[in-house]
Amino acid sequence: MSEDFTHVDEDGDAQMVDVGDKAESQRRAVARGQIRLTESTLAAIDADEVEKGDVLATARIGAIQAVKHTWETVPMCHQISITNVDVEFNVDGDAVEITVAVETVGKTGCEMEALEGVTTGLNVVWDMVKANEKDDNGEYPTTAIQNVRVVEKTVDR
């Protein structure tokens, strides 16, 4: 079974992939996603008028924290040395878009860290604006996290 699946041993038990023999290299991964919001919520974010505080500053901190703790939340994910994290936001159209770039020097990539940064950053935005987004029934009819994906991955050997 271990020949077919990298995260499963001969007995079918979950295992972390052994990267001990791999050479260290500079690695970078960039992930992006967006949260669709109402026009009034986007205007409140842009004007820094959301009751809970500065939405994007808080989401930036959440994204960076998530990157640093990915190994604790994704089973079989290696704990890696993060050398840099860049978080950018674009408030446009009907959404807030977040892009998280993660860099490391090590034996394994940092795509999961970039994805964790994006998803947590988007969840923080949702949490900060949920009062603005609720309809009269307490539902979120148009709020949606979408298009989360890795948009770049590089390895410099």
VOKOLKOL-223151 format. One record per residue (C-alpha): x, y, z; residue in three letters. Coordinates in steps of 0.02 Angstrom, whole numbers, always signed. Layout:
! VOKOLKOL-223151
PT     xx     yy     zz code
PT      X      Y      Z  Ala
...
This chain:
! VOKOLKOL-223151
PT     xx     yy     zz code
PT     +0     +0     +0  Met
PT   +143   +122    +36  Ser
PT   +195   +114   -148  Glu
PT    +27   +190   -197  Asp
PT     +4   +320    -61  Phe
PT   +139   +431    +12  Thr
PT    +46   +462   +175  His
PT    +10   +279   +213  Val
PT   +133   +144   +271  Asp
PT   +137    -42   +227  Glu
PT     +4    -79   +358  Asp
PT   -113    +57   +296  Gly
PT    -76   +173   +441  Asp
PT    -61   +360   +413  Ala
PT   +116   +426   +410  Gln
PT   +210   +586   +375  Met
PT   +312   +584   +215  Val
PT   +499   +567   +250  Asp
PT   +588   +715   +171  Val
PT   +752   +684   +263  Gly
PT   +850   +641   +107  Asp
PT   +790   +791     +7  Lys
PT   +904   +939    -21  Ala
PT   +854  +1107    +50  Glu
PT   +797  +1237    -74  Ser
PT   +716  +1407    -80  Gln
PT   +529  +1385   -101  Arg
PT   +384  +1504   -128  Arg
PT   +198  +1477   -141  Ala
PT    +62  +1605   -174  Val
PT   -122  +1572   -141  Ala
PT   -272  +1682   -173  Arg
PT   -457  +1683   -131  Gly
PT   -601  +1801   -108  Gln
PT   -753  +1834     -3  Ile
PT   -906  +1904    -90  Arg
PT   -990  +2041    +12  Leu
PT  -1128  +2169     -7  Thr
PT  -1089  +2340    -78  Glu
PT  -1124  +2424    +89  Ser
PT  -1006  +2307   +182  Thr
PT   -867  +2338    +56  Leu
PT   -893  +2525    +75  Ala
PT   -883  +2508   +265  Ala
PT   -721  +2408   +251  Ile
PT   -648  +2536   +131  Asp
PT   -696  +2681   +247  Ala
PT   -637  +2585   +403  Asp
PT   -812  +2600   +476  Glu
PT   -844  +2419   +527  Val
PT   -899  +2412   +708  Glu
PT   -776  +2276   +758  Lys
PT   -626  +2375   +696  Gly
PT   -501  +2374   +554  Asp
PT   -554  +2221   +453  Val
PT   -403  +2206   +340  Leu
PT   -275  +2235   +478  Ala
PT   -356  +2101   +583  Thr
PT   -369  +1981   +434  Ala
PT   -185  +2011   +395  Arg
PT   -135  +1959   +572  Ile
PT   -249  +1807   +562  Gly
PT   -175  +1755   +395  Ala
PT     +4  +1769   +459  Ile
PT    -39  +1672   +618  Gln
PT   -121  +1535   +514  Ala
PT    +34  +1519   +404  Val
PT   +143  +1496   +557  Lys
PT    +28  +1363   +631  His
PT    -18  +1261   +477  Thr
PT    +77  +1108   +537  Trp
PT    -35  +1104   +691  Glu
PT   -198  +1097   +593  Thr
PT   -159   +996   +436  Val
PT   -121   +814   +476  Pro
PT    +46   +751   +408  Met
PT   +103   +928   +366  Cys
PT   +285   +962   +409  His
PT   +331  +1104   +525  Gln
PT   +433  +1217   +413  Ile
PT   +539  +1372   +439  Ser
PT   +445  +1520   +367  Ile
PT   +564  +1654   +302  Thr
PT   +433  +1776   +239  Asn
PT   +246  +1804   +228  Val
PT   +166  +1939   +121  Asp
PT    -21  +1972   +133  Val
PT   -109  +2085     +8  Glu
PT   -291  +2135     -7  Phe
PT   -391  +2201   -152  Asn
PT   -564  +2273   -115  Val
PT   -651  +2283   -283  Asp
PT   -813  +2243   -369  Gly
PT   -915  +2134   -252  Asp
PT   -774  +2053   -153  Ala
PT   -621  +2066    -45  Val
PT   -478  +1967   -123  Glu
PT   -331  +1909    -18  Ile
PT   -164  +1850    -85  Thr
PT    -41  +1764    +31  Val
PT   +139  +1731    -22  Ala
PT   +244  +1617    +86  Val
PT   +430  +1587    +72  Glu
PT   +540  +1457   +155  Thr
PT   +708  +1372   +138  Val
PT   +685  +1188   +169  Gly
PT   +648  +1014   +108  Lys
PT   +463  +1031    +74  Thr
PT   +348  +1160     -2  Gly
PT   +239  +1293    +76  Cys
PT    +78  +1281    -26  Glu
PT    -24  +1224   +124  Met
PT    +39  +1371   +225  Glu
PT    -14  +1493    +89  Ala
PT   -185  +1411    +77  Leu
PT   -207  +1414   +266  Glu
PT   -163  +1598   +265  Gly
PT   -293  +1635   +132  Val
PT   -434  +1535   +210  Thr
PT   -403  +1602   +385  Thr
PT   -388  +1780   +321  Gly
PT   -555  +1761   +231  Leu
PT   -635  +1685   +386  Asn
PT   -575  +1833   +488  Val
PT   -653  +1953   +362  Val
PT   -817  +1857   +376  Trp
PT   -810  +1862   +565  Asp
PT   -775  +2048   +568  Met
PT   -919  +2093   +450  Val
PT  -1050  +1961   +488  Lys
PT  -1164  +2087   +574  Ala
PT  -1160  +2193   +415  Asn
PT  -1195  +2043   +303  Glu
PT  -1343  +1963   +394  Lys
PT  -1515  +1983   +318  Asp
PT  -1676  +2006   +419  Asp
PT  -1681  +1818   +453  Asn
PT  -1501  +1812   +517  Gly
PT  -1441  +1724   +359  Glu
PT  -1300  +1765   +238  Tyr
PT  -1386  +1755    +68  Pro
PT  -1244  +1825    -37  Thr
PT  -1088  +1810    +72  Thr
PT   -973  +1676     +1  Ala
PT   -792  +1624    +13  Ile
PT   -738  +1569   -159  Gln
PT   -599  +1536   -284  Asn
PT   -468  +1483   -157  Val
PT   -320  +1414   -252  Arg
PT   -131  +1407   -267  Val
PT    -81  +1530   -404  Val
PT   +107  +1510   -397  Glu
PT   +234  +1382   -336  Lys
PT   +422  +1396   -361  Thr
PT   +572  +1295   -306  Val
PT   +750  +1362   -331  Asp
PT   +872  +1221   -312  Arg
